[in-house]
């Protein structure tokens, strides 16, 4: 009888564990202003390997993925650069343009949701390569009934705005510093450089962290919040905040795989 009880308990634990990781079949379709043979690929959040890939035909594509865990994934679109210029090395710098251009976004794949990819750009002949202030010159729209993906997209839009403001400030200060140095105005040059150094990665990361925390605090029922906690790079530095944030997540999220990972990293039992 004891062996029977042990087997039943083991079975229940196994079922509980696998219920935390929801697998599903997903279909992603799209209609893009891209030439045939452009490629659409799906990658895990860490970009460790390609999960699926299809080519665009007649400006459309359809991707079907089976037995994949629910969660955040990267969608990458690539196409041949129509304005390619041969790359050469000159004085240690690489000049020219790349053979292939890319655009990417993130989606939260969850069962029973539809995903249709479009872009407002219909003519790629004028699409530029990414720059510091235009990281995604070929924007991707994700049309979906997945609330988690909508929430993830809204979060990414905030991060893009923070990044753009930061880069523009740095570029402006860099320009002013160059002008001051050209005029041999070292007093202004040092003042500008002090301000430039104040806008370092620490400030930038601080803005990103604040945006993340604001999202988590407002979206306690969203699996995206669980994902942001589980993948937070400042988890150790702000352990108390994240421990409280995990406990405040909706009860329905307590068996989400990201919540489980966050609890493991935070040593929450």
Rosetta blueprint (number, residue, H / E / L):
1 X L
2 X H
3 X H
4 X H
5 X H
6 X H
7 X H
8 X H
9 X H
10 X H
11 X H
12 X H
13 X H
14 X H
15 X H
16 X H
17 X H
18 X H
19 X H
20 X H
21 X L
22 X L
23 X E
24 X E
25 X E
26 X E
27 X E
28 X E
29 X E
30 X E
31 X E
32 X L
33 X L
34 X L
35 X L
36 X L
37 X L
38 X L
39 X E
40 X E
41 X E
42 X E
43 X E
44 X E
45 X L
46 X L
47 X L
48 X L
49 X L
50 X E
51 X E
52 X E
53 X E
54 X E
55 X E
56 X L
57 X E
58 X L
59 X L
60 X E
61 X E
62 X E
63 X E
64 X E
65 X E
66 X E
67 X E
68 X E
69 X E
70 X L
71 X E
72 X E
73 X E
74 X E
75 X E
76 X E
77 X E
78 X E
79 X E
80 X E
81 X L
82 X L
83 X L
84 X L
85 X L
86 X L
87 X L
88 X E
89 X E
90 X E
91 X L
92 X L
93 X E
94 X E
95 X E
96 X L
97 X L
98 X L
99 X L
100 X E
101 X E
102 X E
103 X E
104 X E
105 X E
106 X E
107 X E
108 X E
109 X E
110 X L
111 X L
112 X L
113 X L
114 X L
115 X E
116 X E
117 X E
118 X E
119 X L
120 X L
121 X L
122 X L
123 X L
124 X H
125 X H
126 X H
127 X L
128 X L
129 X L
130 X L
131 X E
132 X L
133 X L
134 X E
135 X L
136 X L
137 X L
138 X L
139 X L
140 X L
141 X E
142 X E
143 X E
144 X E
145 X L
146 X L
147 X H
148 X H
149 X H
150 X H
151 X H
152 X H
153 X H
154 X H
155 X H
156 X H
157 X H
158 X H
159 X H
160 X H
161 X H
162 X H
163 X H
164 X H
165 X H
166 X H
167 X H
168 X H
169 X H
170 X H
171 X H
172 X H
173 X H
174 X H
175 X H
176 X H
177 X H
178 X H
179 X H
180 X H
181 X H
182 X H
183 X L
184 X L
185 X L
186 X H
187 X H
188 X H
189 X H
190 X H
191 X H
192 X H
193 X H
194 X H
195 X H
196 X H
197 X H
198 X H
199 X L
200 X L
201 X H
202 X H
203 X H
204 X H
205 X H
206 X H
207 X H
208 X H
209 X H
210 X H
211 X H
212 X H
213 X H
214 X H
215 X H
216 X H
217 X H
218 X H
219 X L
220 X L
221 X L
222 X L
223 X H
224 X H
225 X H
226 X H
227 X H
228 X H
229 X H
230 X H
231 X L
232 X L
233 X L
234 X L
235 X L
236 X L
237 X L
238 X L
239 X H
240 X H
241 X H
242 X H
243 X H
244 X H
245 X H
246 X H
247 X H
248 X H
249 X L
250 X L
251 X H
252 X H
253 X H
254 X L
255 X L
256 X L
257 X H
258 X H
259 X H
260 X H
261 X H
262 X H
263 X H
264 X H
265 X H
266 X H
267 X L
268 X L
269 X L
